[in-house]
Amino acid sequence: MRKVTVTDYQPEWKRKFQQAAKEIKQIFREECIEIHHIGSTSIEGMAAKPVIDIMPVVREIESVDRVIREMEKLGYESKGENGLPGRRYFQRGGDERTHHIHIYAEGNPEVDRHLAFRNYLRQNPQEAEEYGMLKKKLAHDFPYDIDQYIAGKEELVARIEKNAGGEI
């Protein structure tokens, strides 16, 4: 069973994103429109699980299926849609995950939702701090129960998403 770990912000998260984005861009080439650093590690100063969340946006989602082997050569494990239609999901690091890749096609509303959430927290540091503190508390209270950790965040995440909705 993997332990839920939340750490203080680490400046190297930005560098790790940039390196992974460069590798992904080399695989997808012109099919990739843009690559975004999302999730808590993209919010400067915010505590987070030390897993880099990356969101490439591609022209056609089916193009991802043609480069799975190349992604695997970089150490990524393909998880298909992983429960979210229209997404392709990869993870790297095995049981000690280091990266999550959430790939969407251009125009998928999930792209705007992820960016609005990230941008809202970047522009509202007091809410980012509240969210980071909650994550630390939940990781402390439920160190081996990821489901309880996730459930404990739901109310605050819903409030942040509602507040961020005006910024889409």
Phi, psi and chi 1 to 4 in degrees:
 res  aa     phi    psi   chi1   chi2   chi3   chi4
   1 MET       -  129.8 -174.0  177.5  -60.2      -
   2 ARG   -83.8  137.2 -162.9  175.3   69.9 -170.7
   3 LYS   -80.1  138.3 -175.7  174.9 -177.3 -176.2
   4 VAL   -79.2  118.9  177.9      -      -      -
   5 THR  -122.7  129.5  -57.7      -      -      -
   6 VAL  -123.6  129.7  173.6      -      -      -
   7 THR  -122.1  164.4   65.1      -      -      -
   8 ASP   -63.2  159.2  -70.8  -27.7      -      -
   9 TYR   -53.5  138.7  178.7   79.5      -      -
  10 GLN  -121.0  118.3  -56.3  -66.1  -47.7      -
  11 PRO   -55.7  -26.8  -24.8   33.4      -      -
  12 GLU   -68.0  -14.4   76.2 -122.9   22.0      -
  13 TRP   -59.6  -38.1  -69.0  -19.4      -      -
  14 LYS   -63.7  -44.5 -176.2  175.7 -176.8  177.9
  15 ARG   -63.4  -41.3 -179.5 -170.8   52.8   74.9
  16 LYS   -63.3  -39.2  -71.9  180.0  178.2 -177.6
  17 PHE   -61.7  -48.6  159.7   73.7      -      -
  18 GLN   -59.8  -40.6  -69.2  168.3  -21.5      -
  19 GLN   -65.7  -46.4  178.5   59.9   40.6      -
  20 ALA   -64.6  -40.6      -      -      -      -
  21 ALA   -61.5  -40.2      -      -      -      -
  22 LYS   -62.1  -44.4 -179.0  179.3  174.7 -176.4
  23 GLU   -63.8  -42.5  -66.0  170.4  -13.9      -
  24 ILE   -65.9  -41.9  -68.4  165.6      -      -
  25 LYS   -61.1  -36.5 -175.6   68.9  172.3  166.9
  26 GLN   -65.9  -30.1  -71.6  173.0  -15.5      -
  27 ILE   -77.6  -47.0  -71.4  174.5      -      -
  28 PHE   -86.1  -21.5  -75.3   95.4      -      -
  29 ARG    50.1 -129.8  -64.1  179.9  179.4   78.7
  30 GLU   -70.1  -13.7   66.3  -82.1  -10.6      -
  31 GLU   -67.6  -26.5 -178.7   62.0   27.2      -
  32 CYS   -88.8  120.6 -176.1      -      -      -
  33 ILE   -82.9  -44.2  -61.7  166.9      -      -
  34 GLU  -159.8  162.2   52.6 -163.1   -6.9      -
  35 ILE  -134.6  126.1  -58.3  176.9      -      -
  36 HIS  -114.4  142.0  -59.8  -80.0      -      -
  37 HIS   -87.9  118.5 -171.8 -176.3      -      -
  38 ILE  -123.4 -176.2   60.4  169.3      -      -
  39 GLY    76.0  179.5      -      -      -      -
  40 SER   -64.1  -30.3  -62.0      -      -      -
  41 THR   -70.0  -10.8   61.3      -      -      -
  42 SER   -90.3   -1.9   71.4      -      -      -
  43 ILE  -103.2  105.2  -46.2  -61.8      -      -
  44 GLU   -57.7  128.6 -168.2  169.8  -34.1      -
  45 GLY    90.1   -8.2      -      -      -      -
  46 MET   -92.9  136.8 -171.3  170.0  127.5      -
  47 ALA   -65.7  146.7      -      -      -      -
  48 ALA  -160.3  162.2      -      -      -      -
  49 LYS   -68.5  136.1  -70.9 -168.6  -54.9  176.8
  50 PRO   -77.6   59.3   28.5  -33.7      -      -
  51 VAL  -125.8  123.8  178.4      -      -      -
  52 ILE   -81.2  118.8  -51.0  -58.6      -      -
  53 ASP   -96.9  126.3  -77.4  -67.7      -      -
  54 ILE  -126.0  136.6  -59.5  170.5      -      -
  55 MET  -125.7   92.9 -176.2  177.1   66.3      -
  56 PRO   -75.4  144.5  -16.9   30.7      -      -
  57 VAL  -115.0  123.8  179.2      -      -      -
  58 VAL  -115.2  164.4  -64.2      -      -      -
  59 ARG   -68.6  -44.1  -63.9 -178.8 -163.4  -70.3
  60 GLU  -136.1  128.2  -65.2 -178.4    2.4      -
  61 ILE   -61.9  -30.9 -162.1   65.8      -      -
  62 GLU   -64.7  -22.4  -66.0   78.2   15.8      -
  63 SER   -62.4  -26.7   68.1      -      -      -
  64 VAL   -64.0  -37.7  178.5      -      -      -
  65 ASP   -63.9  -20.1  -58.1  -29.9      -      -
  66 ARG   -85.4  -10.4  -65.7 -171.2  -70.1  -89.7
  67 VAL  -120.4   18.0  -63.1      -      -      -
  68 ILE   -56.6  -44.7  -70.3  173.1      -      -
  69 ARG   -60.6  -39.3  -81.0 -166.8  168.1   67.6
  70 GLU   -66.3  -38.5  -69.2  178.2   69.3      -
  71 MET   -65.4  -40.3  -68.6  -68.5  -73.3      -
  72 GLU   -62.2  -34.4  -71.8  172.8  -15.5      -
  73 LYS   -64.1  -25.7  -73.0  177.9 -174.7  174.5
  74 LEU   -85.9   -0.1  -68.7  177.0      -      -
  75 GLY    96.7    8.1      -      -      -      -
  76 TYR   -89.4  142.7  -69.4  100.5      -      -
  77 GLU  -105.8  124.8  179.7 -177.4   -1.8      -
  78 SER   -77.0  133.3  174.2      -      -      -
  79 LYS  -119.3   14.2  -63.6  -68.9 -166.3  174.2
  80 GLY    62.2 -139.1      -      -      -      -
  81 GLU   -75.0  -25.0  -70.1 -176.1  -30.0      -
  82 ASN    50.3   46.0 -158.1   41.7      -      -
  83 GLY    90.3   -5.3      -      -      -      -
  84 LEU  -122.6  101.5  -65.6  177.2      -      -
  85 PRO   -54.3  138.5  -24.7   34.4      -      -
  86 GLY    88.0    1.1      -      -      -      -
  87 ARG  -116.3  152.0  173.4 -179.1   78.8  163.6
  88 ARG  -120.0  133.0  -64.0  -62.4 -174.6  -85.5
  89 TYR  -124.3  135.4  175.9   74.0      -      -
  90 PHE  -131.1  152.0  -66.4   82.4      -      -
  91 GLN  -135.4  153.5   59.9 -171.2   38.5      -
  92 ARG  -132.1  143.7 -178.8  155.4   96.7 -177.1
  93 GLY   109.7    3.4      -      -      -      -
  94 GLY    58.8 -134.0      -      -      -      -
  95 ASP   -68.9  -21.8  -72.4  -19.8      -      -
  96 GLU  -106.5   63.4  -60.5  -61.0  -39.8      -
  97 ARG   -52.2  140.3  -79.2 -171.7 -140.7  135.3
  98 THR  -117.4  -28.1   60.3      -      -      -
  99 HIS  -140.8  143.0  -63.6   71.0      -      -
 100 HIS  -123.2  130.5  -67.4  161.2      -      -
 101 ILE  -114.8  120.5  -48.4  -65.5      -      -
 102 HIS  -113.9  105.1  -46.8  -97.9      -      -
 103 ILE  -103.6  131.1  -54.5  174.4      -      -
 104 TYR  -129.4  155.4  -67.6   99.0      -      -
 105 ALA   -81.8  152.3      -      -      -      -
 106 GLU   -52.0  133.7  179.3  179.5   31.3      -
 107 GLY    93.6  -11.2      -      -      -      -
 108 ASN   -67.5  128.9 -172.3  -50.3      -      -
 109 PRO   -62.0  -20.0   12.6  -20.5      -      -
 110 GLU   -64.2  -28.9  -72.4  -63.3  -56.8      -
 111 VAL   -60.9  -51.3  172.3      -      -      -
 112 ASP   -63.1  -37.9  -71.6  -21.3      -      -
 113 ARG   -63.7  -47.1 -173.9 -178.9   69.7   79.1
 114 HIS   -62.3  -43.6  -78.9  -71.2      -      -
 115 LEU   -68.5  -38.1  -66.8  177.1      -      -
 116 ALA   -63.6  -43.2      -      -      -      -
 117 PHE   -60.6  -49.7 -170.3   87.7      -      -
 118 ARG   -61.0  -49.4  178.6 -159.1   68.6 -169.4
 119 ASN   -64.2  -37.1  -66.5  -17.2      -      -
 120 TYR   -61.9  -45.8  179.4   82.6      -      -
 121 LEU   -67.0  -35.0  -72.8  174.0      -      -
 122 ARG   -64.2  -34.3  -76.3  179.6  173.4  175.7
 123 GLN   -89.7   -7.6  -64.6  165.6    5.6      -
 124 ASN  -130.9   75.5  -66.1  -84.4      -      -
 125 PRO   -60.7  -27.7   12.8  -20.9      -      -
 126 GLN   -66.9  -37.1   68.4  -75.8   -0.9      -
 127 GLU   -74.6  -33.9  -69.8 -164.5   54.4      -
 128 ALA   -63.6  -40.5      -      -      -      -
 129 GLU   -65.7  -41.9 -177.2  176.2  -11.4      -
 130 GLU   -60.9  -43.8  177.8 -175.2   -2.8      -
 131 TYR   -64.4  -44.8 -172.5   31.9      -      -
 132 GLY   -61.9  -41.1      -      -      -      -
 133 MET   -65.1  -40.1  -71.7  173.5   55.2      -
 134 LEU   -61.8  -43.3  175.5   62.3      -      -
 135 LYS   -59.8  -44.2  -70.8  172.9  151.6 -131.7
 136 LYS   -61.0  -43.9  -78.8 -176.2  166.6 -177.1
 137 LYS   -62.5  -45.9  179.7 -175.6 -177.7  -40.1
 138 LEU   -65.3  -39.2  -68.6  167.8      -      -
 139 ALA   -64.0  -36.0      -      -      -      -
 140 HIS   -69.7  -44.4  175.8  -91.7      -      -
 141 ASP   -74.6  -31.0  -67.7  -10.2      -      -
 142 PHE  -130.8   60.9  -54.4  104.3      -      -
 143 PRO   -64.3  -21.4   24.2  -33.1      -      -
 144 TYR  -124.9   24.7  -65.6   99.7      -      -
 145 ASP  -134.6   85.0 -168.6  -20.1      -      -
 146 ILE   -61.7  -31.5 -170.4   69.0      -      -
 147 ASP   -65.0  -42.8  -67.2  -28.8      -      -
 148 GLN   -67.9  -37.4  -73.9  -65.7  -38.7      -
 149 TYR   -58.7  -49.2  170.5   83.2      -      -
 150 ILE   -65.0  -45.8  -68.4  169.0      -      -
 151 ALA   -60.3  -36.8      -      -      -      -
 152 GLY   -67.1  -20.2      -      -      -      -
 153 LYS   -90.5  -16.6  -62.2 -173.4  -45.1  176.0
 154 GLU   -55.3  -45.4  -74.1  178.1   -3.3      -
 155 GLU   -63.9  -47.1 -175.0  178.2  -42.1      -
 156 LEU   -66.6  -41.5 -178.5   56.7      -      -
 157 VAL   -60.3  -42.4  166.5      -      -      -
 158 ALA   -62.0  -40.7      -      -      -      -
 159 ARG   -65.9  -43.4 -172.7 -176.5   85.7 -147.0
 160 ILE   -64.2  -43.4  -67.3  168.7      -      -
 161 GLU   -61.2  -39.7  -76.9 -175.2  -24.8      -
 162 LYS   -64.1  -46.4 -177.9  178.4  178.2 -166.3
 163 ASN   -64.0  -36.5  -67.8  -18.9      -      -
 164 ALA   -74.5  -19.7      -      -      -      -
 165 GLY   -54.8  -32.0      -      -      -      -
 166 GLY   -73.0   -9.8      -      -      -      -
 167 GLU  -101.8    4.0  -57.7 -166.0    9.9      -
 168 ILE   -75.6      -  -68.4  177.4      -      -
